[in-house]
Amino acid sequence: MLVLETVLRIRREHASGKAIKAIARDLHLSRKVVRKAIRAPEADMGYRREVQPLPKLGPFQARLDALLEEDEARPRREKLRLTRIHDLLLREGFDGSYDAVRRYAARWRQARRRDVMDAPAFIPLLFRPGEAYQFDWSHEDVEISGKPMRVKVAHVRLCASRVMYVRAYPRETQEMLFDAHARAFAFFGGVPTRGIYDNMKTAVT
């Protein structure tokens, strides 16, 4: 079902002398639909919904979501026109109109903008040199003497300069925690005022 905006555009272009075939091609509609819009009585044009219902795309809705998601991540100059996205769907068997794709994409983008506006704001932390460091453990799978082994890796990072010291240990214990700190501070050439930890058991017990 065409929205009033599309019907009026069809009528304007037809009144200006544009051929039905050309209108159908430019709007990605069938010639039958274009003729119907041109011949529809004026009385049929008087009603328009306040909000158009979401187009029924059937099994192609997930595919259109994926195409819009991919396009959202592209640089501005590489973004696809909706006519191109409609063409891609047609090649995959979609038989809906360009108008349905356009309306769905508009609703999709509106929802995406709301999600961005509702997302919590993150304020970056600023630190003075020597003020603080961050400590955390990670695990890595390595091969030692031909045997696979999982090791614990201590990460000590200066918050201001982002300089990092990393050292691997066989286990995550308090003794190794102390050793990692001592070696990191020796590497940095000093001890920051405070440390920031991610609630590690070895640091709080």
Secondary structure in CASP SS format (residue, H / E / C, confidence):
PFRMAT SS
TARGET T0000
AUTHOR 0000-0000-0000
METHOD secondary structure of the structure
MODEL  1
M C 1.00
L C 1.00
V C 1.00
L H 1.00
E H 1.00
T H 1.00
V H 1.00
L H 1.00
R H 1.00
I H 1.00
R H 1.00
R H 1.00
E H 1.00
H H 1.00
A H 1.00
S C 1.00
G C 1.00
K C 1.00
A C 1.00
I H 1.00
K H 1.00
A H 1.00
I H 1.00
A H 1.00
R H 1.00
D H 1.00
L H 1.00
H C 1.00
L C 1.00
S C 1.00
R H 1.00
K H 1.00
V H 1.00
V H 1.00
R H 1.00
K H 1.00
A H 1.00
I H 1.00
R H 1.00
A C 1.00
P C 1.00
E H 1.00
A H 1.00
D H 1.00
M H 1.00
G C 1.00
Y C 1.00
R C 1.00
R C 1.00
E C 1.00
V C 1.00
Q C 1.00
P C 1.00
L C 1.00
P C 1.00
K C 1.00
L C 1.00
G H 1.00
P H 1.00
F H 1.00
Q H 1.00
A H 1.00
R H 1.00
L H 1.00
D H 1.00
A H 1.00
L H 1.00
L H 1.00
E H 1.00
E H 1.00
D H 1.00
E H 1.00
A C 1.00
R C 1.00
P C 1.00
R H 1.00
R H 1.00
E H 1.00
K C 1.00
L C 1.00
R C 1.00
L H 1.00
T H 1.00
R H 1.00
I H 1.00
H H 1.00
D H 1.00
L H 1.00
L H 1.00
L H 1.00
R H 1.00
E C 1.00
G C 1.00
F C 1.00
D C 1.00
G C 1.00
S C 1.00
Y H 1.00
D H 1.00
A H 1.00
V H 1.00
R H 1.00
R H 1.00
Y H 1.00
A H 1.00
A H 1.00
R H 1.00
W H 1.00
R H 1.00
Q H 1.00
A H 1.00
R H 1.00
R H 1.00
R H 1.00
D H 1.00
V H 1.00
M H 1.00
D H 1.00
A C 1.00
P C 1.00
A C 1.00
F C 1.00
I C 1.00
P C 1.00
L C 1.00
L C 1.00
F C 1.00
R C 1.00
P C 1.00
G C 1.00
E C 1.00
A E 1.00
Y E 1.00
Q E 1.00
F E 1.00
D E 1.00
W E 1.00
S E 1.00
H E 1.00
E E 1.00
D E 1.00
V E 1.00
E E 1.00
I E 1.00
S C 1.00
G C 1.00
K E 1.00
P E 1.00
M E 1.00
R E 1.00
V E 1.00
K E 1.00
V E 1.00
A E 1.00
H E 1.00
V E 1.00
R E 1.00
L E 1.00
C C 1.00
A C 1.00
S C 1.00
R C 1.00
V C 1.00
M E 1.00
Y E 1.00
V E 1.00
R E 1.00
A E 1.00
Y E 1.00
P C 1.00
R C 1.00
E C 1.00
T C 1.00
Q H 1.00
E H 1.00
M H 1.00
L H 1.00
F H 1.00
D H 1.00
A H 1.00
H H 1.00
A H 1.00
R H 1.00
A H 1.00
F H 1.00
A H 1.00
F H 1.00
F H 1.00
G C 1.00
G C 1.00
V C 1.00
P C 1.00
T C 1.00
R E 1.00
G E 1.00
I E 1.00
Y E 1.00
D C 1.00
N C 1.00
M C 1.00
K H 1.00
T H 1.00
A H 1.00
V H 1.00
T C 1.00
END
